[in-house]
């Protein structure tokens, strides 16, 4: 952005307005921007002067450009905000064409650079400069994509079983980098909109001789449609003469029919009194603006009073602490306060270090336990795995999948044909277990039965027990 040092003109406030556009609102906005719908306040003879600063010059092209950017996002839904429409302008009389100091091209170039820095130039789908209206303004469509870097999230999960107790503890999960569609990231609350106004004024408006709008303003945007509706309503209600009104005096103007006379008088009234009627018709809007300015003043005064009260309370507290003390005593108090802050800071650092050491010890213990389990599983033959209870078998299988160093063990289990996916027994595995199961007739052959000894490789307990 070019560096400028112009002084802001009093009363000439910059205009930057941001509107969220979903799929439905996007169509209406694009039709207005590229004049594919009637725009009464736009001069058709000047529409050719409008400029596109991106290779997008129609509503269809805008949707295509936005759709290409949305392919990067992983959270687009039917009701998502697809774009943010920014409108940048200023007071009519502030522009050079009307005797002001603002050069619209330079002003809009800096405004676009500001929005590119805010969203990324690649996410600016379309830029249109409109010069066919009374005041030049810039329209920018930004796709609100946000790049989130890869990170690690810690969750409290079940780590295993020790004896009859399940062991829980923190486990880190890697969250991959992602791109999301999020208008809320840019304009999710009032403070963000205020920051937009402030930063735009500081970086763009003030260097061009414009100022920031009022803080704590209660003013609301009056749409062009609402303004023209009020104007048309005032003209329709005040500028007409019916032939019936003139017919009663027809004897005075016998050479002119009532219809012709009504049309002539109406034209005369429109020519001479239309400005007065227009001002009267829009008086309601002006009254609303006056009320909003009064509310703005009230809010500003309330904010100032709140700050004044807080400042006074801080002064009183300070006076209660050091009132009547000598300079030497105040210096001692400051030294004691600094010592307390230092001790508190050191205690906080020690606490964080102790927590970090405990977490590292706990992590080392978890890794040791998992390595012990991995060593047990490496010695576990496919037949021994098949003899485990289903829950223990599935747990062992999933544990082996999660460990890179158990790849060969997992392959040996799979090559045995005793298992399907996730440790479920195959038909061959079930047949193995059925063959080894004791038969009912054998259990009562003698009164004293020798306990069966485990087969080769058969574990006497779960590999997840310590």
C-alpha positions as CSV (number, residue, x, y, z in Angstrom):
1,X,0.0,0.0,0.0
2,X,1.3,3.4,-0.9
3,X,2.3,5.6,2.1
4,X,0.3,8.8,2.4
5,X,0.1,11.5,5.0
6,X,-3.1,13.3,4.1
7,X,-5.1,14.8,6.9
8,X,-8.5,13.2,7.5
9,X,-11.3,15.6,6.4
10,X,-13.8,16.2,9.2
11,X,-17.1,14.6,8.4
12,X,-15.7,12.5,5.5
13,X,-15.8,9.0,6.9
14,X,-14.6,5.9,5.0
15,X,-17.2,3.3,4.2
16,X,-16.5,-0.5,4.4
17,X,-19.4,-2.8,4.7
18,X,-19.2,-6.6,5.0
19,X,-22.1,-8.9,4.3
20,X,-22.3,-12.7,4.6
21,X,-23.7,-14.4,1.4
22,X,-25.1,-17.8,1.3
23,X,-26.2,-19.5,-1.9
24,X,-29.5,-17.6,-2.2
25,X,-28.1,-14.2,-1.3
26,X,-25.1,-14.6,-3.6
27,X,-27.3,-14.7,-6.7
28,X,-29.1,-11.4,-5.9
29,X,-25.8,-9.7,-5.0
30,X,-24.1,-10.8,-8.2
31,X,-27.1,-9.8,-10.3
32,X,-27.0,-6.3,-8.8
33,X,-23.2,-6.0,-9.3
34,X,-23.1,-7.0,-12.9
35,X,-26.5,-5.3,-13.8
36,X,-28.3,-8.4,-14.9
37,X,-31.3,-7.1,-12.9
38,X,-32.8,-3.6,-13.1
39,X,-30.9,-1.1,-10.9
40,X,-32.9,2.1,-10.9
41,X,-30.2,4.3,-9.3
42,X,-27.5,3.2,-11.9
43,X,-27.0,5.3,-15.1
44,X,-27.2,2.8,-18.0
45,X,-25.2,5.3,-20.1
46,X,-22.3,4.9,-17.7
47,X,-22.4,1.2,-17.0
48,X,-19.7,0.6,-19.6
49,X,-17.3,2.5,-17.3
50,X,-17.5,-0.1,-14.6
51,X,-14.3,-2.2,-14.2
52,X,-13.6,-5.8,-13.3
53,X,-10.2,-6.4,-11.6
54,X,-10.5,-10.1,-11.7
55,X,-11.4,-12.4,-14.7
56,X,-15.0,-12.5,-13.4
57,X,-17.6,-10.4,-15.1
58,X,-20.9,-12.2,-14.6
59,X,-22.9,-14.0,-11.9
60,X,-22.2,-17.3,-13.6
61,X,-18.4,-16.7,-13.6
62,X,-18.6,-15.6,-10.0
63,X,-20.2,-18.9,-9.0
64,X,-17.6,-20.8,-11.0
65,X,-14.7,-19.0,-9.3
66,X,-16.2,-19.5,-5.8
67,X,-16.8,-23.2,-6.5
68,X,-13.2,-23.7,-7.5
69,X,-12.0,-22.3,-4.1
70,X,-14.6,-24.3,-2.2
71,X,-13.1,-27.6,-3.5
72,X,-10.3,-27.0,-0.9
73,X,-12.7,-26.9,2.1
74,X,-13.9,-30.0,3.9
75,X,-17.0,-28.6,5.6
76,X,-19.2,-27.0,2.9
77,X,-22.9,-27.6,3.5
78,X,-26.1,-26.4,1.7
79,X,-26.5,-23.4,4.1
80,X,-22.8,-22.4,4.3
81,X,-21.8,-18.8,3.9
82,X,-20.0,-19.1,0.5
83,X,-18.6,-15.6,0.3
84,X,-18.2,-12.3,2.1
85,X,-19.2,-9.2,0.1
86,X,-17.2,-6.1,0.9
87,X,-18.4,-2.7,-0.3
88,X,-15.8,0.1,0.0
89,X,-16.7,3.8,-0.7
90,X,-17.0,7.2,1.0
91,X,-19.0,10.4,1.0
92,X,-20.0,11.6,-2.5
93,X,-18.3,15.0,-2.0
94,X,-15.0,13.4,-0.8
95,X,-14.1,12.1,-4.3
96,X,-12.0,14.2,-6.7
97,X,-14.7,14.3,-9.3
98,X,-16.8,16.3,-6.9
99,X,-14.0,18.6,-5.7
100,X,-12.7,16.3,-2.9
101,X,-9.3,14.9,-2.4
102,X,-9.9,11.2,-2.8
103,X,-8.7,9.6,-6.0
104,X,-11.0,6.6,-6.4
105,X,-8.6,4.3,-8.3
106,X,-5.7,4.8,-5.8
107,X,-8.2,4.4,-2.8
108,X,-9.7,1.3,-4.2
109,X,-6.3,-0.3,-5.0
110,X,-5.2,0.2,-1.4
111,X,-8.6,-1.2,-0.2
112,X,-8.1,-4.3,-2.3
113,X,-4.6,-4.8,-1.0
114,X,-6.0,-4.6,2.5
115,X,-8.6,-7.3,1.8
116,X,-6.1,-9.5,0.0
117,X,-3.9,-9.3,3.1
118,X,-6.9,-10.2,5.2
119,X,-8.1,-13.2,3.1
120,X,-5.3,-14.1,0.8
121,X,-5.2,-12.9,-2.8
122,X,-6.1,-16.3,-4.0
123,X,-9.4,-16.2,-2.1
124,X,-10.6,-13.0,-3.7
125,X,-13.0,-14.4,-6.2
126,X,-14.1,-11.2,-7.9
127,X,-13.5,-7.4,-7.8
128,X,-15.8,-4.9,-9.4
129,X,-15.6,-1.1,-9.5
130,X,-18.9,0.6,-10.1
131,X,-18.8,4.1,-11.6
132,X,-22.4,4.3,-13.0
133,X,-23.9,5.3,-9.7
134,X,-23.7,8.7,-8.0
135,X,-20.8,7.7,-5.8
136,X,-17.9,5.4,-6.9
137,X,-17.6,2.2,-4.9
138,X,-15.7,-1.0,-4.9
139,X,-17.3,-4.5,-4.5
140,X,-15.1,-7.4,-3.5
141,X,-16.2,-11.0,-3.1
142,X,-13.9,-13.0,-0.8
143,X,-14.2,-16.8,-0.1
144,X,-13.7,-17.1,3.7
145,X,-11.2,-20.0,3.7
146,X,-9.1,-20.6,6.7
147,X,-5.9,-22.8,6.8
148,X,-5.5,-24.7,10.0
149,X,-2.0,-26.1,10.6
150,X,-1.4,-29.7,11.7
151,X,-1.5,-30.0,15.5
152,X,-1.6,-32.5,18.3
153,X,-4.6,-33.0,20.6
154,X,-4.4,-34.9,23.9
155,X,-7.4,-36.9,25.1
156,X,-7.9,-39.1,28.1
157,X,-8.4,-42.7,26.8
158,X,-8.2,-46.3,28.0
159,X,-4.6,-47.4,27.6
160,X,-5.0,-51.0,28.7
161,X,-5.9,-53.3,31.5
162,X,-3.8,-54.1,34.6
163,X,-5.2,-57.0,36.5
164,X,-8.9,-56.4,36.8
165,X,-8.6,-52.6,36.4
166,X,-8.7,-50.6,33.2
167,X,-5.9,-48.1,33.0
168,X,-6.7,-44.6,31.6
169,X,-4.4,-41.8,30.7
170,X,-3.7,-39.0,28.2
171,X,-2.9,-40.0,24.7
172,X,-1.8,-37.7,21.9
173,X,-3.6,-37.7,18.5
174,X,-2.2,-36.1,15.4
175,X,-4.7,-33.7,13.8
176,X,-3.7,-33.2,10.1
177,X,-3.7,-29.8,8.5
178,X,-7.0,-28.8,6.9
179,X,-8.7,-26.0,5.1
180,X,-12.1,-24.9,6.3
181,X,-14.8,-22.5,5.2
182,X,-15.5,-20.1,8.1
183,X,-17.0,-16.7,7.7
184,X,-17.2,-16.7,11.6
185,X,-13.4,-16.6,11.7
186,X,-13.5,-13.1,10.0
187,X,-16.8,-11.6,11.3
188,X,-18.2,-13.7,14.0
189,X,-18.8,-11.0,16.6
190,X,-19.2,-7.3,17.0
191,X,-15.7,-6.8,18.2
192,X,-14.3,-8.3,14.9
193,X,-16.4,-5.8,12.9
194,X,-15.2,-2.9,15.0
195,X,-11.6,-4.1,14.5
196,X,-12.3,-4.2,10.7
197,X,-13.4,-0.6,10.8
198,X,-10.5,0.5,12.9
199,X,-7.8,-1.3,10.9
200,X,-9.2,-0.2,7.6
201,X,-9.3,3.4,8.7
202,X,-5.7,3.2,9.9
203,X,-4.2,1.4,6.9
204,X,-6.4,2.7,4.1
205,X,-8.8,5.5,4.9
206,X,-6.7,8.0,6.8
207,X,-3.8,7.9,4.3
208,X,-6.4,9.0,1.7
209,X,-7.8,11.8,3.7
210,X,-10.8,9.9,5.1
211,X,-11.6,9.1,8.8
212,X,-13.0,6.3,10.8
213,X,-16.7,6.2,11.4
214,X,-18.1,6.8,14.9
215,X,-17.3,4.2,17.5
216,X,-20.2,2.6,19.4
217,X,-22.4,3.8,16.5
218,X,-26.1,2.8,16.6
219,X,-26.6,3.6,12.9
220,X,-27.9,0.9,10.6
221,X,-27.5,0.6,6.9
222,X,-30.3,2.1,4.8
223,X,-30.5,0.0,1.6
224,X,-30.8,1.7,-1.7
225,X,-34.0,-0.1,-2.3
226,X,-35.6,1.3,0.9
227,X,-34.5,4.8,0.1
228,X,-35.9,4.7,-3.4
229,X,-39.1,3.1,-2.2
230,X,-39.7,6.0,0.2
231,X,-38.9,8.5,-2.5
232,X,-41.3,6.9,-5.0
233,X,-44.0,6.6,-2.4
234,X,-43.7,10.3,-1.6
235,X,-43.9,11.3,-5.3
236,X,-46.9,9.0,-5.9
237,X,-48.8,10.4,-3.0
238,X,-48.2,14.1,-3.6
239,X,-47.7,14.8,-7.3
240,X,-51.0,14.0,-9.1
241,X,-54.1,15.9,-10.1
242,X,-57.2,14.0,-11.1
243,X,-59.5,15.0,-14.0
244,X,-62.4,15.0,-11.6
245,X,-60.9,17.8,-9.6
246,X,-60.5,20.0,-12.7
247,X,-63.9,19.1,-14.2
248,X,-65.7,21.1,-11.6
249,X,-63.9,24.2,-13.0
250,X,-64.1,23.2,-16.6
251,X,-66.1,26.3,-17.6
252,X,-63.1,28.5,-17.0
253,X,-60.9,26.5,-19.4
254,X,-63.3,25.4,-22.1
255,X,-60.6,25.1,-24.8
256,X,-58.6,22.5,-22.8
257,X,-59.9,19.1,-21.8
258,X,-59.6,18.0,-18.1
259,X,-57.2,15.2,-19.0
260,X,-54.8,17.5,-20.9
261,X,-55.0,20.1,-18.2
262,X,-54.3,17.6,-15.4
263,X,-51.3,16.3,-17.3
264,X,-49.9,19.8,-17.9
265,X,-50.4,20.9,-14.3
266,X,-48.9,17.6,-13.0
267,X,-45.8,18.1,-15.2
268,X,-45.5,21.7,-13.9
269,X,-45.7,20.5,-10.2
270,X,-43.2,17.7,-10.8
271,X,-40.7,20.1,-12.3
272,X,-40.9,22.7,-9.6
273,X,-41.8,20.9,-6.5
274,X,-40.3,17.4,-6.8
275,X,-37.2,18.2,-4.7
276,X,-39.4,19.5,-1.9
277,X,-41.7,16.4,-2.0
278,X,-38.7,14.1,-2.2
279,X,-37.2,15.6,0.9
280,X,-40.5,15.3,2.7
281,X,-40.8,11.6,1.6
282,X,-37.4,10.7,3.0
283,X,-37.9,12.7,6.2
284,X,-38.7,9.4,8.0
285,X,-35.3,8.0,7.1
286,X,-33.6,11.2,8.2
287,X,-35.5,11.1,11.5
288,X,-34.3,7.6,12.0
289,X,-30.7,8.6,11.3
290,X,-31.0,11.4,13.9
291,X,-32.3,9.0,16.5
292,X,-29.4,6.7,15.7
293,X,-26.9,9.5,16.1
294,X,-28.5,10.3,19.5
295,X,-28.2,6.7,20.5
296,X,-24.6,6.7,19.3
297,X,-23.8,9.7,21.5
298,X,-25.5,8.0,24.5
299,X,-23.4,4.9,24.0
300,X,-20.2,6.9,23.7
301,X,-21.0,8.8,26.8
302,X,-21.8,5.6,28.7
303,X,-18.5,4.1,27.6
304,X,-16.7,7.2,28.7
305,X,-18.4,7.2,32.1
306,X,-17.5,3.6,32.6
307,X,-13.8,4.3,31.9
308,X,-13.9,7.4,34.1
309,X,-15.4,5.4,37.0
310,X,-12.8,2.6,36.6
311,X,-10.0,5.2,36.5
312,X,-11.3,6.9,39.7
313,X,-11.6,3.6,41.5
314,X,-8.0,2.8,40.6
315,X,-6.8,6.1,41.9
316,X,-8.7,5.6,45.2
317,X,-7.2,2.1,45.6
318,X,-3.7,3.5,44.9
319,X,-4.2,6.4,47.3
320,X,-5.3,3.9,50.0
321,X,-2.1,1.9,49.5
322,X,0.5,4.7,49.4
323,X,-1.3,7.8,50.7
324,X,0.8,9.6,53.3
325,X,3.9,7.6,52.7
326,X,7.3,9.1,52.0
327,X,9.2,8.6,48.8
328,X,11.6,6.1,50.5
329,X,8.7,4.1,51.9
330,X,7.0,4.0,48.5
331,X,10.3,2.8,47.0
332,X,10.4,-0.1,49.5
333,X,6.9,-1.0,48.7
334,X,7.7,-1.1,45.0
335,X,10.7,-3.3,45.8
336,X,8.6,-5.7,47.9
337,X,6.0,-5.8,45.1
338,X,8.6,-6.7,42.5
339,X,10.0,-9.4,44.8
340,X,6.5,-10.9,45.2
341,X,6.0,-10.9,41.5
342,X,9.3,-12.5,40.9
343,X,8.6,-15.2,43.5
344,X,5.2,-15.9,42.0
345,X,6.7,-16.1,38.6
346,X,9.3,-18.5,39.7
347,X,6.7,-20.6,41.6
348,X,4.6,-20.7,38.4
349,X,7.6,-21.8,36.3
350,X,8.5,-24.4,38.9
351,X,4.9,-25.7,38.8
352,X,4.9,-25.9,35.1
353,X,8.3,-27.7,35.1
354,X,7.0,-30.2,37.7
355,X,3.9,-30.8,35.6
356,X,6.0,-31.3,32.5
357,X,8.3,-33.8,34.3
358,X,5.3,-35.7,35.6
359,X,3.8,-35.9,32.2
360,X,7.1,-37.0,30.7
361,X,7.4,-39.7,33.4
362,X,3.8,-40.8,32.8
363,X,4.5,-40.9,29.0
364,X,7.7,-43.0,29.6
365,X,5.7,-45.4,31.8
366,X,3.0,-45.7,29.1
367,X,5.6,-46.4,26.5
368,X,7.3,-49.0,28.7
369,X,4.0,-50.8,29.2
370,X,3.2,-50.7,25.5
371,X,6.7,-52.0,24.7
372,X,6.2,-54.8,27.2
373,X,2.9,-55.7,25.5
374,X,4.5,-55.6,22.1
375,X,7.3,-58.0,23.3
376,X,4.6,-60.4,24.6
377,X,2.7,-60.3,21.3
378,X,5.9,-61.0,19.3
379,X,6.2,-64.3,21.1
380,X,2.5,-65.1,20.6
381,X,1.9,-67.8,18.0
382,X,-1.2,-67.7,15.8
383,X,-2.5,-70.8,17.6
384,X,-2.0,-69.1,21.0
385,X,-3.8,-66.0,19.7
386,X,-6.7,-68.0,18.5
387,X,-7.2,-69.6,22.0
388,X,-7.6,-66.2,23.6
389,X,-11.0,-64.9,24.6
390,X,-12.6,-62.9,21.7
391,X,-12.3,-59.5,23.5
392,X,-8.6,-60.0,24.3
393,X,-7.9,-61.4,20.8
394,X,-9.4,-58.4,19.1
395,X,-7.6,-56.0,21.4
396,X,-4.3,-57.7,20.7
397,X,-5.0,-57.5,16.9
398,X,-5.8,-53.8,17.0
399,X,-2.8,-53.1,19.1
400,X,-0.6,-54.9,16.5
401,X,-2.1,-52.8,13.7
402,X,-1.3,-49.6,15.6
403,X,2.4,-50.6,16.1
404,X,4.8,-50.4,13.2
405,X,7.2,-52.7,14.9
406,X,4.6,-55.5,15.0
407,X,4.2,-55.7,11.2
408,X,5.9,-59.1,10.9
409,X,3.9,-60.5,13.7
410,X,0.7,-59.4,12.2
411,X,1.7,-60.9,8.8
412,X,2.4,-64.2,10.5
413,X,-1.0,-64.2,12.1
414,X,-2.6,-63.4,8.7
415,X,-0.6,-66.1,6.9
416,X,-1.9,-68.7,9.4
417,X,-5.4,-68.6,7.9
418,X,-6.8,-68.8,11.4
419,X,-8.2,-65.2,11.3
420,X,-10.3,-62.8,9.3
421,X,-10.0,-59.1,9.7
422,X,-9.8,-57.6,13.1
423,X,-8.8,-60.8,14.8
424,X,-12.1,-62.6,14.2
425,X,-11.6,-66.4,13.8
426,X,-11.9,-67.9,10.4
427,X,-13.5,-71.3,9.8
428,X,-10.1,-72.9,10.2
429,X,-9.5,-71.0,13.5
430,X,-12.9,-72.1,14.8
431,X,-12.2,-75.7,13.8
432,X,-8.9,-75.5,15.8
433,X,-10.6,-74.4,18.9
434,X,-13.4,-77.0,18.6
435,X,-10.9,-79.8,18.2
436,X,-9.0,-78.8,21.4
437,X,-12.2,-78.2,23.4
438,X,-12.7,-81.1,26.0
439,X,-15.6,-83.4,25.2
440,X,-18.4,-83.8,27.8
441,X,-18.0,-87.6,28.1
442,X,-14.3,-87.2,29.0
443,X,-15.1,-84.9,32.0
444,X,-16.6,-87.7,34.1
445,X,-14.5,-90.7,33.2
446,X,-12.7,-90.6,36.5
447,X,-13.4,-88.9,39.8
448,X,-10.0,-87.2,39.7
449,X,-9.2,-85.4,36.5
450,X,-5.8,-83.9,35.8
451,X,-6.1,-80.3,34.6
452,X,-5.3,-79.9,30.9
453,X,-2.0,-78.3,30.2
454,X,-1.8,-75.4,27.8
455,X,-0.7,-76.3,24.3
456,X,2.5,-75.2,22.8
457,X,2.6,-71.4,22.6
458,X,-0.7,-71.1,24.5
459,X,-0.5,-68.2,26.9
460,X,-1.6,-68.7,30.5
461,X,-2.9,-65.1,30.7
462,X,-3.7,-62.2,28.4
463,X,-0.8,-60.3,27.0
464,X,-2.5,-57.2,28.2
465,X,-2.1,-58.2,31.9
466,X,1.0,-57.3,33.7
